[in-house]
Amino acid sequence: MVAQDLDRTREAVQESPGWIGEDARLWAVVLAGGQGMRLRPLTRRIHGEARPKQFAAVLGARSLLRQTLDRAATAIPLARTVAVTVDEHAGYVMREIEQGLMPRVLEQPADRGTAAGVLLPVHWVSRQDPEAIVVVLPSDHFIDDAERFMAHVEDVAAAARAHPTWVVLLGALADTPDTQYGWIEPGAQVGATGAGPIWRAKRFWEKPSPAQAVECLRRGCLWNTFVLVATARALVDLGRRYLPLLHARLAPLSAFFDTEHERWAIRQAYAPAPAANFSRAVLERCPPELMVAQMPALTWSDLGTPRRVLRLARRLALPTPWLARMGGLARRWPSRPLRGVLSGLGPDISGRERWTPPVVRIHAASGNLGSARRQPRSRAGAAPAP
């Protein structure tokens, strides 16, 4: 059965659209193995259990994972999509399978951090298609225009095909000194897409101090969305150079992928594998191959905290049935202090605001970072349901 499924998958890959050139196709890696601890108080309120956020219907009726898969599917067929999860989330994955089509799922026996979460599926993709271009998609983002976003991903993928050693981060135009994001300082321009320049990454900060974040904002740095576009070979090579111990555990798995021994082999690899954060271990070192491309005009937010979710839901009038069940917060907020409005959700939404939460309307740059326009701080109109 495994062999038959593999044959069908390969046939679908060969027949499906989405070429980035004569010798390369675009694949999606969807990261769905995180614990989402900062959002657990809110997902507990929504679902009655401390559910990992990627499996929660935070905005709209679909889970964040399902929204991410549907977004990717506007440009990349399911046959060229792989989601990475952890064994302890198997029950949630089964629910997703019951509710709609799922791509190939790689289950990690344990959470070893974002480095393993990125590199395990990249090794798998490389085994399927050595010439693949990969886009890494976190499953906790809100994006209001999926087609525009994925069209930009395809543009960046074409640049990665032309420059196979590049690893391109998508950057969001920052409008607050948020310390929960990574920040990227663009350097010299090295290319362009329809949305604007591609720059060499001059410097990267992973979750800087408040003072550093203020300075990053002043200097026109971009937020790291952790959406990565690169050849599979380039990502594997970054792992080999900057995470040699993890690479040594993952590289031999290519002989076991899509066989009856795959799960056993992954468990053996993960048992001694070191935990590592991809941003700290790789991106903060700012390798010479690291580039950054600013996203086009769309609304984007990382749904990492209850405050971000609540602000986004109110600002864009997004469908949130759970919000009405919690006492009509939308009618009272922010005309009264947030403290105590939703008891039990923790300090993230109970303290007073120090700046506008990080929900950004990204505008296309007209040639350089300084020409990008920031969104006026006015109330936005209704947006399409996610």
N, C-alpha and C positions, 0 to 999 in steps of 0.2 A: 504493500500500500504506500509506503514512504517513497519507493522508487517511482510508482505511478504518479503520485502527487508531484514529485520533483520534475518528471517529464512534462506534465501539464503546465507547471509553472514556467519551465524553460521555453515551451512552445508559445505560451502567452507573451513572454518577454520578447521573443523574436518577432512576433507578429504585431506587437502593440506600438502605438505612436510614441512620440516624445524624444526623438533623436536630438542630440546636441551636436550633430555632425555625423560624418560617415562612419566614425569608429567609436563613438561614445554615446551612451544613453544616460539619462538622469534618473537616479534612484533616490528614494526618501527613506531616511532613518528617523523614526519617531521615538523620542525618549519618553518612556512611561514607567520608569522604575523607581522614581523618587518617592519619598515619604510625605512630603508636603506638610511638615509639622506646623509651620506658621499659620496655615489655613485650616488646620484640623478643628479649632473651635467653631469655625463657621460651617464646615461640612458636617459637623456633628449636629448643629442646629438644623441644617437643611434635611439631612437624611436619617437623623436619629442614631448615628454611629460615627465614629471618628474615621471617616473614609478618606483615603488618599485623594487629593484634589483632582487628579487626572480622571478619576472615575466618578466625580461628582458633577451633577447638573447645576453648576454655579450660576451661569447666565443662560437662560433658555431651557429647553426641555432635554437637550442632548448633553452628554458628559463632555468635559473638556477634551478628553481623548478622541471622542467621536467627532467633535468639531475639527480637531487637528487632522484627522484622517480624511474627513470630507474636504477640507481645505487643500490638502495635498493632492487629492484625487482630481482637482480641477486641471492639473497639469501632468500628473504622474499616475499611471495605472496601478491598481492594487498589486499586480504581479511584480512590480518593481518597488514595493514598499515593505519595510520590515519594522516592526515595533519591538522594543526591548523592554521587558518587565522584570519582576522578581517573583520567585516561587510563592511567596506569602500572599501575593495578590491574585493568585490563580482563580479564586472565586469571582472576583470582579471582572477578570478577563472573560470568564465563561458568560457572565451577564452581557458583556459587550458582544460576544459572538451570537448570543440569542437575539440581540436587538439589531444586528446588521452584519454585513460582510466584514471580515477582518483580514488583514494581511498576514504574512508570515510573522509569527511571534517567537522571539528568542527569550527564554526564561533564564534569568540569572539565579543561581542558588542563593545568593546573598547580595545585598547592596554594597558594592565596592567603590561607590562614588561615581561622579560623572565621567571620569577618565575611562573606566571599564564600560560604563553605559554607552559611551560613544564608540569606543574602539572594538568591542565585541561585534556589534552588527556591521561595522565597517569591514572587519575581516571576513564576515559572512558574505557581504556584497562583493568584495574583491574575489572571493571564490566563485561566485556566480558569473561575474562580468569583470574581468581584469581591467577593462577600459572605462569602467563606470565613473560618472560624476555623481557625487553624493551631496544631498542637502540634509543637514541635521536639523530636525524640528522639535523643539521642546513642546510638551503637550499641555502647557499651562498659560498659553497666550490668548489674548483677545485681539482679533484683527477684523476690521469691519468690511474689508473688500478683499475676499479671498482670491479672486481672479487677478486683480491688480498686483497683489502680493506675489502670487506664484509666477506671474509674467515677469516680475522683477527677478525672481529666483532663476528663471530660465535665462534671462539676460546675463546674470552674474555667472551662471553655469557655462555659458558660451565663452565668457572671458577666462574662466578656469580651464576650459578645454584648450584655448589658445596659449595659456600659460600654465602648464600642467603641474608646476611646483607650487603655485599659489594656493593659499588657504584664505578664503575671503569671509570675513565676519560681516553680517548685516548690522549696521549701527542705526539707532534711533536718535533723532534730534532731541536733545535734553532741554527741559525748561525748568527743572528744579534741581537743587544739589542733593539728590537722593543717594544715601550711603548704602542702600541695599542692591544697587546695580554695580556691575563692572563698568568702567569708563575707558574709552579709547581715544587717544589723541591722534588725529590724522597727520601724516607727514606730507611728503611729496606726492603729487598726483602721478599715477602710473597708467591710468586707463579711464574708461567711462562706460556707463550704461545709459539707457534712455532716461533714467531718473537722475543722473548726475555723475560726479566723478567717482573713480576708485582710487583710494589713497594707500600708500604704504603706511602701515601702523607704526607710529613713532613711539608710542608708549601705551601701556595697558595697566590699569589699576583694578584689582578685584576688591570690591566693597571698601572704598577708601574711608578715611576718617572724615568727620564733618568739614574740617578745614580744607582737606584735600578735595572734597567734593565741590565746595564753593569755588576753589581755584580751577577745577576741571570745567565747571560751568562757565566761568569767566573766560577761559581759553578756548571755548567753543568745542570741547570734546563731546563725543557721542556716547550714548548708553550702549552697552553690549547686550544685544538681544539673545545671544548664544545660538543664533541661526548661522550655521557654517555651510559654506559651499566650497567643494574642493574635489579633486580626483580622489578615488579611494586610495590610490598609491601614495598620494601626498599625506593623507591622514595617517596611514599605516607608518609612513616614514617618520612623522612627528612622534608617534608613539615609540618607535624604535630608538630615536635619539634622546627624547626627554623622559621617557618612562620605560627604561630598558628591562626592569624586572617584570613589569606588567606585560610588556611586549613578548618577553620570553615565555610567559604562560599562555598568551593568546595565539601566537603564531602557529603552533602545532595543531590548532583546532581545525584548520582547513581540511585536514585529512579525515575529519569525523563529521563535518557538517552534512546534514541531510542523509545521515545513516542511522541505523538503529542504536548506534553507540554515542550519538551526539550528546544527549543529556548527561550520560556518564562522563564523557570527556570534559564537558563544561564544568561539571562538579569537581573533577580532578584538577582542572586548571584554576578554579576559583579558591580552592581550599587554602593554598599558600599565597594567593595573589594579594599584593598590597592594595590598600584603599588609597585613592588619589582623586583630587579635584582637578579637572581638566583645565579650568581657568587659571588656577594657581600654579599647576605644574608645567603648563605649556604656554598659555596665552600671556601670563605675566612676564615670561621671559622674552616676549616679543621677538620670536624668530624672524629672520629676514624674509621668510615666505608669507608672513602674516599681512594681509591687506584688509581694508575696511571700505564698504560701500554703503552709502546712506540710503535708507528705504525711501520709496516714493510717497506721494501724498495719500496717506491713509491714517486711520486711527489704530494705534497699537498700545497694548499694555500687558505687562507681565502680571498675572493674577496671583502674586505671591503672598499677599496679606489681606485680611478682611477689609482694612481701610481702602485699599485699591479697588476691591470688588464693589464695595458699597458706593464709593465715589463714582465709579464708572457706571454702575447701574442707574444712579440718579441722574448723572449728567447726560447720558444718552437715552434715557427712558427705556432701558432694556427690560424685557419680560423677566420678572423675578417673583414668582408666586410666593416663595418662601418669605420674602420681605414683608408682604402684607400679613402673613401669619405671625410675624414677630412684633406686631403691635403698631403697624403703620408708620414705621420709621421714616419713610419717604416724605410724609406730610410734615414731620416735625423737624427734620434735619436739613440744613445745618442751622436753623433759626434758634436752636437751643444747644447747649453744650452736649457733646457726644457722651460725656461721662454717665454711665448707668443706663443708657438707652437700650443697649443689648447686654444685660448682665451676663458674665461668664465668658465673653469673647476675648478677654485678656486686654493687656495694656495697649495693644496695637490700635484699637479703635476707641479706647476709653479716655486717652489723654487728649490734651488740647493740641490743635494743629500748630505746626510751626511754619509750614509752607503748603502750597497746593500739591496734593498727591500726584504721583507720576502717571498721569494719563495724558498722552501727548498726541496732538494732531501734527503729523509730519508733513512738511511742505518740501517740494522738490527744490534742490539747490540749483542756482543758475550758473554754476561754474566753480564756486569755492564755498567753503564752510561759512564764511562771513556773510554771504548773500542769502543764506537760508532764513526764512521768516518764521518767527514763533507764533503760536496760536494765541490770539487775544483771549483774555480770561473772561469770556462771556459764556452764557449758558448755550449749550449746543442743542440743536434740534434732534428730533428722534432719528435713530439709526436703524438700519435693517436688523431684524432678529438674527443672532449668531447662528 
